[in-house]
């Protein structure tokens, strides 16, 4: 399953073993990055990669974060955009996941 900005707040159903990928705009030169805030026993991190923009330097690219659903139940996939050295969150993304066996 692939999710984007417009999917924020949704409730989705996946199966144990399914991959859930979130694609969000990011410009790491500002220091702001998307960070996962998930239950790692329910959603195991699988990939965290920045994809360069097609535009010239300075444009926003895309952060690709993937997780594997590990156990049945309900969990929250929550990502926060912030600088690693600061506590302040400037943006967040979340979806509720119903993980089926």
PAKE-22791 format. One line per field, with one value per residue: residue number from 1; residue in one letter; x negated, y negated, z of N, C-alpha, C, O in turn. Coordinates in steps of 0.001 Angstrom, whole numbers, plus 524288, in hexadecimal, padded with zeros to 5 digits. Example, Ala and Ser with C-alpha at 12.3 -4.5 7.8 and 13.67 -1.06 7.14 Angstrom:
2
torpa c(1 | 2);
markol c(a | s);
nu c(7CC7A | 7CDCE);
nv c(8163A | 808CA);
nw c(81E78 | 81BA8);
cau c(7CFF4 | 7CA9A);
cav c(81194 | 80424);
caw c(81E78 | 81BE4);
cu c(7CC70 | 7CD9C);
cv c(80CE4 | 7FFE2);
cw c(81E78 | 81EBE);
ou c(7C864 | 7CB9F);
ov c(80CF7 | 7FB8E);
ow c(82111 | 81F67);
END
This chain:
101
torpa c(1 | 2 | 3 | 4 | 5 | 6 | 7 | 8 | 9 | 10 | 11 | 12 | 13 | 14 | 15 | 16 | 17 | 18 | 19 | 20 | 21 | 22 | 23 | 24 | 25 | 26 | 27 | 28 | 29 | 30 | 31 | 32 | 33 | 34 | 35 | 36 | 37 | 38 | 39 | 40 | 41 | 42 | 43 | 44 | 45 | 46 | 47 | 48 | 49 | 50 | 51 | 52 | 53 | 54 | 55 | 56 | 57 | 58 | 59 | 60 | 61 | 62 | 63 | 64 | 65 | 66 | 67 | 68 | 69 | 70 | 71 | 72 | 73 | 74 | 75 | 76 | 77 | 78 | 79 | 80 | 81 | 82 | 83 | 84 | 85 | 86 | 87 | 88 | 89 | 90 | 91 | 92 | 93 | 94 | 95 | 96 | 97 | 98 | 99 | 100 | 101);
markol c(x | x | x | x | x | x | x | x | x | x | x | x | x | x | x | x | x | x | x | x | x | x | x | x | x | x | x | x | x | x | x | x | x | x | x | x | x | x | x | x | x | x | x | x | x | x | x | x | x | x | x | x | x | x | x | x | x | x | x | x | x | x | x | x | x | x | x | x | x | x | x | x | x | x | x | x | x | x | x | x | x | x | x | x | x | x | x | x | x | x | x | x | x | x | x | x | x | x | x | x | x);
nu c(7FCB4 | 7FDED | 7FC88 | 7FFA9 | 7FE98 | 8094B | 80E85 | 80E6A | 813C3 | 81A7E | 82082 | 81BA4 | 81AF7 | 812AA | 80AE7 | 8041B | 7F6B4 | 7F76A | 7F29E | 7F1AC | 7F0AC | 7ECB4 | 7ECD2 | 7E7AE | 7E63C | 7D9C8 | 7CF41 | 7C338 | 7BACE | 7BDE6 | 7BD9C | 7C649 | 7CCB5 | 7D403 | 7D7F6 | 7DA06 | 7E3FC | 7E7A8 | 7ED22 | 7E3E8 | 7E4B1 | 7EE07 | 7EDAE | 7E3AD | 7D83D | 7D451 | 7D019 | 7C99C | 7C829 | 7C33B | 7C7C7 | 7C2DB | 7C6D8 | 7CCBE | 7CB13 | 7C20B | 7B74B | 7BAA5 | 7C555 | 7D0A1 | 7D029 | 7D3C5 | 7D709 | 7D63C | 7DBEF | 7DCD4 | 7E3F6 | 7E603 | 7F112 | 7F271 | 7F88A | 805A1 | 8104A | 8139F | 80CB0 | 8050D | 7FFB7 | 7F6BE | 7F067 | 7E6F7 | 7E2DE | 7D75B | 7CBEB | 7C0A1 | 7BB2F | 7C1F3 | 7CDA9 | 7D72D | 7E1E3 | 7E511 | 7EC10 | 7F52C | 7F8B9 | 80238 | 80845 | 8121F | 810AF | 81689 | 812B8 | 81373 | 813AB);
nv c(8048E | 7F760 | 7EAC6 | 7DD1C | 7CF05 | 7CB8A | 7D3D0 | 7D329 | 7D4FE | 7DCE1 | 7E9BC | 7F61E | 80327 | 80DDA | 8199C | 822B1 | 822AA | 81CA2 | 811A0 | 8044A | 7F848 | 7EB35 | 7DF40 | 7D31B | 7C52E | 7BF11 | 7B6E2 | 7B846 | 7B168 | 7A96A | 7AD65 | 7B1DC | 7BDC5 | 7C978 | 7D1BC | 7DE4C | 7E1C1 | 7EB53 | 7F79E | 80078 | 80B2B | 80D84 | 808B7 | 80AB2 | 803EC | 802B5 | 7FD5D | 7F14E | 7E6E0 | 7DC55 | 7D5E7 | 7CF5F | 7C2F3 | 7C04D | 7B69F | 7AB97 | 7A9D4 | 7A775 | 7A86B | 7AF04 | 7BC6B | 7C9D2 | 7D10D | 7DE44 | 7E74A | 7F3D8 | 7FE61 | 80ABF | 8121C | 8186E | 81DDE | 82227 | 8193D | 80C2E | 800F8 | 7F52D | 7EDD6 | 7E4AF | 7D93D | 7CF47 | 7C26C | 7BC42 | 7B5C2 | 7BD02 | 7B9FA | 7B404 | 7B2E5 | 7AF2B | 7B18B | 7AFBC | 7B34D | 7BDC7 | 7CB1F | 7D4C9 | 7E15D | 7EAC7 | 7F829 | 8041D | 81008 | 81BF6 | 829FE);
nw c(80000 | 7FCCE | 801BA | 801FC | 8043E | 80399 | 807EE | 81292 | 81F2D | 81C56 | 81D7E | 81BF9 | 816C8 | 8181D | 81644 | 81E9B | 81C45 | 8136A | 80C2D | 80F50 | 809D5 | 80ACE | 80450 | 804C7 | 80321 | 8043C | 80827 | 80AA0 | 80BEB | 8122D | 81BD8 | 81FFC | 82171 | 81EDE | 828FF | 82E6C | 8379A | 83CF0 | 84175 | 8420D | 842FA | 83E85 | 834C5 | 82D2F | 829D0 | 81CA2 | 81417 | 811BC | 80ABB | 80324 | 7F80C | 7ED83 | 7E7EC | 7DB3D | 7D7AA | 7D6EF | 7E032 | 7EDA5 | 7ED7F | 7F2C9 | 7F616 | 7F788 | 802AC | 8052D | 80CA8 | 8117E | 81738 | 81D83 | 82031 | 82BEB | 8337A | 83696 | 838F0 | 83D68 | 839D8 | 839F2 | 82FF7 | 8307C | 82D06 | 82EE1 | 82BBA | 82D8B | 832B0 | 835CE | 83E9E | 8443B | 84BEC | 8487D | 84056 | 83341 | 82C1C | 82A38 | 82738 | 82696 | 826B5 | 82978 | 82B48 | 82892 | 82B06 | 8255B | 827A3);
cau c(80000 | 7FAF4 | 7FF81 | 7FD85 | 800B4 | 80F01 | 810A2 | 80E1E | 818A2 | 81D8E | 8203B | 81A73 | 81A83 | 80E58 | 80A2D | 7FEF0 | 7F2D8 | 7F7EA | 7EF53 | 7F460 | 7ECD5 | 7EE9A | 7E9B1 | 7E8DD | 7E26D | 7D5CC | 7CAAF | 7BFA5 | 7B707 | 7BFF8 | 7BCF6 | 7CB2C | 7CD2C | 7D834 | 7D620 | 7DE4F | 7E591 | 7EB17 | 7EC0E | 7E08A | 7E65B | 7F28F | 7EBF4 | 7DDF9 | 7D5F5 | 7D20F | 7CD28 | 7C9B2 | 7C4E7 | 7C48D | 7C787 | 7C1B0 | 7CADB | 7CB74 | 7C9B5 | 7BCB6 | 7B628 | 7BDAB | 7CAD8 | 7D20B | 7D064 | 7D799 | 7D546 | 7D8EF | 7DB8D | 7DFE0 | 7E484 | 7E881 | 7F4E0 | 7F04E | 7FC3C | 80B14 | 81245 | 813E1 | 80812 | 804D2 | 7FAF3 | 7F639 | 7EB6C | 7E688 | 7DED7 | 7D49A | 7C63D | 7BEE6 | 7B920 | 7C614 | 7D25A | 7DBC3 | 7E3D3 | 7E76D | 7F021 | 7F599 | 7FBC9 | 803BE | 80C9F | 81340 | 8105C | 818DA | 80F65 | 8162A | 81010);
cav c(80000 | 7F285 | 7E659 | 7D7E3 | 7CACD | 7CB4B | 7D847 | 7D214 | 7D57A | 7E162 | 7EED7 | 7F9D5 | 8089D | 810CD | 81ECB | 823B7 | 82386 | 818A1 | 80D02 | 7FF3E | 7F44E | 7E5D2 | 7DBA5 | 7CDC5 | 7C15A | 7BDAA | 7B408 | 7B91B | 7AD2F | 7A60C | 7B024 | 7B475 | 7C30D | 7CCBE | 7D5B9 | 7E1AC | 7E20D | 7EFE1 | 7FC37 | 803A7 | 810A1 | 80DF6 | 806F1 | 80AF2 | 8009A | 805BA | 7F9F0 | 7EBB1 | 7E4F8 | 7D744 | 7D5E9 | 7CA1E | 7C0AB | 7BFE3 | 7B126 | 7AA3A | 7A9E0 | 7A40D | 7A9EB | 7B349 | 7C1B6 | 7CD26 | 7D4DB | 7E33E | 7EA72 | 7F8AC | 8018B | 80FCC | 81351 | 81CF8 | 820D9 | 82063 | 8156D | 806C8 | 7FDEA | 7EFF5 | 7EC7E | 7DF1D | 7D6ED | 7C9C8 | 7BF7F | 7B8DE | 7B60F | 7C10B | 7B78F | 7B0EC | 7B5CD | 7ACF5 | 7B423 | 7ABD1 | 7B5DE | 7C354 | 7CE64 | 7D99A | 7E497 | 7EF46 | 7FCFE | 808E9 | 81440 | 820EF | 82E86);
caw c(80000 | 7FC7C | 803C8 | 80109 | 8078C | 8038B | 80ACF | 81835 | 82206 | 81A8B | 8200E | 817D6 | 81858 | 815BC | 81884 | 820DA | 81828 | 80F5A | 80C79 | 80F20 | 80864 | 80AF6 | 8012F | 80673 | 80156 | 80816 | 80646 | 80EFF | 80CA8 | 8164C | 820C9 | 82160 | 81F52 | 820F4 | 82CAB | 83027 | 83D16 | 83C89 | 844AC | 83EAA | 84336 | 83B11 | 82F95 | 82CFB | 825B8 | 8184F | 8108A | 812C2 | 80672 | 800D6 | 7F256 | 7EB7E | 7E47A | 7D5AC | 7D6DC | 7D87C | 7E5D1 | 7F10B | 7ED8F | 7F658 | 7F411 | 7FA17 | 8068D | 804A8 | 81165 | 81108 | 81BEC | 81CC9 | 8244A | 82EA9 | 836A8 | 835FD | 83CAA | 83B97 | 83B2F | 83791 | 82D24 | 8318A | 82B76 | 83051 | 828E5 | 83135 | 83298 | 8397D | 84361 | 846AD | 84D69 | 845E7 | 83BA4 | 82FCB | 8290E | 82B67 | 823BA | 8292F | 824F2 | 82CCD | 82843 | 82A8B | 828EC | 82566 | 82785);
cu c(7FC7F | 7FE75 | 7FCA3 | 80039 | 806A8 | 81190 | 81093 | 81388 | 81BFC | 81D0C | 81FA3 | 81A11 | 8160F | 80E1D | 804B8 | 7FB42 | 7F317 | 7F42F | 7F2C4 | 7F02A | 7EF69 | 7EACA | 7EB56 | 7E4AE | 7DEB2 | 7D166 | 7C6A2 | 7BBA3 | 7B8D8 | 7BF18 | 7C1DC | 7CBAC | 7D1D5 | 7D5D8 | 7DAC1 | 7DF1C | 7E99E | 7E991 | 7E905 | 7E1E3 | 7EB16 | 7F122 | 7E602 | 7DBF4 | 7D350 | 7CEB0 | 7CDD2 | 7C5F4 | 7C6EE | 7C3D6 | 7C6F4 | 7C617 | 7C902 | 7C991 | 7C3F3 | 7BC1A | 7B989 | 7C36E | 7CBCA | 7D21A | 7D48D | 7D4F0 | 7D8AA | 7D7D6 | 7DF13 | 7DFA7 | 7E715 | 7EC2D | 7F358 | 7F441 | 801C5 | 80C9A | 81287 | 80EFC | 80847 | 7FF90 | 7FA8D | 7F0B9 | 7EB73 | 7E20B | 7DC72 | 7CEC6 | 7C48C | 7BD31 | 7BD2A | 7CABC | 7D72F | 7DD04 | 7E684 | 7EBE0 | 7F08D | 7F937 | 7FD45 | 8083D | 80D67 | 81330 | 8130D | 815D2 | 8123B | 81238 | 80F00);
cv c(7FB2A | 7EDFA | 7E141 | 7D3F0 | 7CAE9 | 7CFDB | 7D778 | 7D26C | 7DA22 | 7E60B | 7F2CB | 7FF59 | 80B25 | 8162A | 81F2D | 82517 | 81F96 | 8141D | 80826 | 7FB21 | 7EEF3 | 7E270 | 7D617 | 7C9FF | 7BFCF | 7BAB3 | 7B447 | 7B4BE | 7A956 | 7A868 | 7B301 | 7B99B | 7C5C1 | 7D10E | 7D924 | 7E163 | 7E673 | 7F404 | 80000 | 80979 | 81199 | 80C95 | 806C3 | 8076A | 803F7 | 80254 | 7F446 | 7E94F | 7DFB6 | 7D7AA | 7D04F | 7C81A | 7C0B2 | 7BA67 | 7B035 | 7AA3A | 7A606 | 7A565 | 7AE6A | 7B875 | 7C4B3 | 7D0C7 | 7D9B4 | 7E66A | 7EF2F | 7FBBE | 806AE | 810C6 | 81880 | 8203F | 81EB6 | 81C8C | 8100A | 803EF | 7F8B8 | 7EF46 | 7E68A | 7DD5A | 7D131 | 7C74C | 7BB99 | 7B937 | 7B9D8 | 7BEB7 | 7B42C | 7B468 | 7B411 | 7AFD3 | 7B008 | 7AE16 | 7BB81 | 7C5FA | 7D335 | 7DC3C | 7E8DE | 7F41D | 8016D | 80D53 | 8196D | 82573 | 83072);
cw c(80000 | 7FE21 | 802B0 | 8049B | 807FD | 8066F | 810BE | 81AA7 | 82074 | 81E35 | 81BA4 | 81A15 | 8154A | 8185D | 81ADF | 81C56 | 813C0 | 8105E | 80C02 | 80E2F | 8086E | 807EE | 8028E | 80481 | 805B5 | 80567 | 80AA0 | 80FCC | 810D4 | 81BB4 | 82278 | 81E72 | 821BF | 82443 | 82E48 | 8360B | 83D45 | 8408E | 84132 | 83EE9 | 83FB2 | 8356E | 82F82 | 8289F | 8218F | 814BD | 81237 | 80ECE | 8047E | 7FAF4 | 7F06E | 7E7FE | 7DED0 | 7D45C | 7D827 | 7DE6C | 7E8CF | 7F14B | 7F14E | 7F372 | 7F710 | 7FDF6 | 805E4 | 80997 | 810C9 | 8161A | 81A72 | 82161 | 826CB | 831A6 | 835E6 | 83A3E | 83A32 | 83D60 | 83849 | 834E5 | 82D86 | 83017 | 82D0A | 82D4A | 82CAB | 8302E | 836DA | 83EB2 | 84634 | 847FC | 84A5C | 840D4 | 83840 | 82C84 | 82AE1 | 82784 | 826DA | 8265D | 82904 | 8295C | 82B31 | 827F3 | 829B6 | 82542 | 82203);
ou c(7F89F | 802CF | 7F7D6 | 803B5 | 808CB | 8164A | 81282 | 8175C | 81FEC | 8199A | 822C2 | 818F9 | 815BA | 810D2 | 80129 | 7FC91 | 7EF6F | 7F2CC | 7F64C | 7EC8E | 7F3B4 | 7E612 | 7EFCB | 7E018 | 7E038 | 7CFFF | 7C691 | 7B94A | 7B5B2 | 7BFBF | 7C1A8 | 7CB26 | 7D36C | 7D232 | 7DEF8 | 7DB65 | 7EE50 | 7E549 | 7EB4C | 7E064 | 7EC07 | 7F31D | 7E39F | 7DDC0 | 7D06F | 7CAD2 | 7D206 | 7C131 | 7CBA3 | 7BFD1 | 7CA2F | 7C8BF | 7C457 | 7C6D6 | 7C151 | 7BFF1 | 7BB11 | 7C628 | 7C82F | 7D3D9 | 7D85F | 7D10B | 7DD75 | 7D369 | 7E3BB | 7DBBC | 7E9F9 | 7EA9D | 7F2FC | 7F373 | 80283 | 80A7B | 811C1 | 80D57 | 80B54 | 7FB77 | 7FDA6 | 7ECDE | 7EF71 | 7DDFC | 7DF14 | 7CCF3 | 7C6D2 | 7BDB6 | 7BBEA | 7CB9E | 7DADC | 7D9A6 | 7E9E0 | 7EF12 | 7ECC7 | 7FC58 | 7F9F7 | 80B8B | 809B6 | 8155D | 811F1 | 8164F | 81345 | 80DF9 | 80C13);
ov c(7FAE9 | 7ED67 | 7E119 | 7D554 | 7CA6D | 7CFC9 | 7DACC | 7D070 | 7DB3A | 7E63B | 7F2D6 | 80012 | 80AA5 | 8171F | 81C58 | 8284B | 81F2F | 812F6 | 807EA | 7FA8B | 7EE3B | 7E2AF | 7D48A | 7CB68 | 7BF4F | 7BBDA | 7B0DC | 7B46C | 7A64E | 7A5C2 | 7B641 | 7B9D3 | 7C485 | 7D3B7 | 7D71C | 7E0DA | 7E580 | 7F3E9 | 8027B | 80C6C | 81606 | 80EF9 | 8031C | 807D5 | 8079C | 80436 | 7F2A8 | 7E9A6 | 7DEC5 | 7D986 | 7CCF3 | 7CB2A | 7C10F | 7B996 | 7B3A8 | 7AA95 | 7A1EE | 7A3B7 | 7B13D | 7B8D2 | 7C270 | 7D34B | 7D953 | 7E804 | 7EEA8 | 7FBB9 | 806F8 | 81053 | 81C7D | 824F0 | 81A1B | 81C9C | 80F6D | 8046D | 7F807 | 7F00A | 7E3B7 | 7DFB5 | 7CE8C | 7C9B9 | 7B821 | 7BC87 | 7B9E0 | 7C13D | 7B1B9 | 7B863 | 7B719 | 7B075 | 7AD29 | 7AB30 | 7BDBE | 7C372 | 7D57D | 7D9B1 | 7EA62 | 7F424 | 8025A | 80E3A | 81B0E | 824E6 | 83431);
ow c(802D5 | 7FC2B | 8027D | 8079D | 80C45 | 8074F | 813A0 | 81887 | 822FD | 8218F | 817FB | 81EB5 | 81085 | 81C39 | 81951 | 818FF | 810A7 | 814D4 | 808C0 | 8114E | 80662 | 808D3 | 801A2 | 8043D | 80A3E | 800F3 | 80E03 | 813FB | 812D4 | 81FAA | 82602 | 819AC | 8261D | 8229B | 82F64 | 8390B | 83DB3 | 842BD | 83DC3 | 83B6B | 83E13 | 831C2 | 83188 | 8242E | 822CE | 81294 | 813E4 | 80F66 | 80439 | 7F915 | 7F19C | 7E568 | 7DDBB | 7D07C | 7DA39 | 7E14B | 7E6CE | 7F4E2 | 7F2C8 | 7EEFB | 7F8E9 | 7FCAE | 80607 | 80A93 | 80FB2 | 818E3 | 8169E | 825E7 | 82421 | 83251 | 834BC | 83E8F | 8357D | 841DE | 834A3 | 83749 | 82B2C | 831BD | 82C9B | 82C68 | 82EB5 | 82D35 | 83B16 | 842C2 | 84A26 | 8456F | 849B3 | 83D74 | 83A25 | 82A65 | 82CD7 | 824E2 | 8297E | 823F8 | 82BB3 | 82513 | 82FC7 | 82340 | 82E1D | 82312 | 82149);
END
